[in-house]
């Protein structure tokens, strides 16, 4: 595995979800009440709720928030409050797991794609977390579902570039706030089936000899794939772009991207004890297993996270990493996620 001269190590990891639980059966009932009368194909598409592999999700707002149409200012207000709360909760858990204090952090990398905040979220969280006034802030917007893996890669490079410094990564997404009852596109129905809110944080530093080592990450962006995933932006807020071709695209193209990334890392698939993947949806998980010729069902932690939290975009891969780490992993693994671009993001991690 290709590693920096002073490799970053993962000192601590923490995850958080908001207070409002959304059981999938209740989401279907509410969605049917709101969307059913407006969208002729809703009944046919509603079968996706039962086939999604999701039991529940979490939201920064309660069910009744979705009943009335929301404009951009209302969505932004909910994002600022909910995302800042999630940021603080996830950061505190990661700091505790790493036995660090907030004032010891030298750099904060913030990943988000589901709202716009200026000042950015880490600045809004400073009063609650007592970061130093000279902490370096690195906010990153627009990576979508790839944000957790790419964000961890960015944080690892920053930690390795300044040996001994301590870097905090926080990924925060409030996907549910993009719920749209006005556009009536199939992608909006699928988003209602899949997406939830959450945050994940990680503490990194070169000052350790026993924690997991993060290697040098890699990315692959396919040409002419901008329409596959992302946001449309209008006066009411974000509108999801989520093309139905994604599972088939993954089946046909993901393996080559992984092999190319592994080669740049000085690795091959046989060197890996496990892939740790972002579970974009049940069909995407199946497509990844098929593309990489993995035994069907081997991505069990991915399915568990999807079942318990839905697709939270960027933080989701780190929720999977947390579950994998709870099972005393061994060997070299690779984090992987797919996001807007259309981009595959990959990062190797070596356990004792």
C-alpha positions, 0 to 999 in steps of 0.5 A: 500500500502506498503511504506517505512518509509520515502516514496519517492514522485514524485516531477516533470515529464518531457518528450521529443522527437527528432526533426525528425517527422516520420508520419506512412504513410511516414514510410511505403513508405520509408520501402517499398522502402528499404525493399520491394525488399529484403523481399518477405513477406514485402507486407503481413506484411506491413498491420501492419502499418495501424493496429498498432494504430500509427499515427506518431513517432519521430527519432533522425535521418532524413528519409534519414539516413535509406536509406544506411546501417549503421555499429556499429560506425555510429549507436553509433555516432548517439546514443551518439549525439541524446541520450545526447540531449534527456537526457538534454531536458527531465531532464530540463523539470522534474527539472522545473516541480519540481522547482529544480535546477540541482545542487540540485540533489544528485543522477542520475539514467540513464536508456537506452538499445538502445546504449552503452556510456562510459562515460555514458549519465549523465556524457556527460550531466553534462556540459549542466546541471551543476550537482554537481561534487559529484553527484552519478551516477547510469547508468542501461543498458538492462531493455528494455521496463520495464526500465521506471517502474523499473527505477522509482522503483530504484530511489524511493528506493534510495530516501527513503534510504537517506531521504531528498536527491533528485534523478533524473531519466532519461530514454532515448531510440533511438530505430529507430537507430536499423533499419536493412535492412540486417537481413530480419526477421519478428521482424525487420519489426514489429520493423519498424512498432512500434518503436520511440525515446524519453526520460522521466525524473522524480524528486523524494525526501522524502521532500514533503507532497503533491506530489504523493507517490511511494510505493515499487515496485515488479518484476516477471521474468518468467523462460525459457523466454529469447528468447521472447524479447531482442537484438541480437548483431552483427558487424552491431549493435543491432538486435531486438528480438520480439517474435510473442507470446508476446500478447498471453503470456500476456493474459495467464500469466500477471494476475498472475504476477500482483496479486502476485506483488499486494500481496507483496505490501499489495494490491489487484486489487480492491484497484486500481483506475487504471492500468498505463501500457506500451503500447508495441503495440496495440495487447499488450494493448488489451492483458493486458485489456483481462488478467486483465478483464478490459473493452476494451478501458479503457487504453485510455492514453496508446493508445493515447501515442502509437498513438502519439509516438509509442513504445519508449521502457523505457520512454513510461510508463512515457509518459502515467503517464504524461497523466494520471497525467494531468487528476487530478488522485485520489487514488492508481494506479499501473505502469506496464511494460513488458521487456526482461527477460521476466519480469513484472515490477510493481510500486504502486503510490498513488495520493491525 
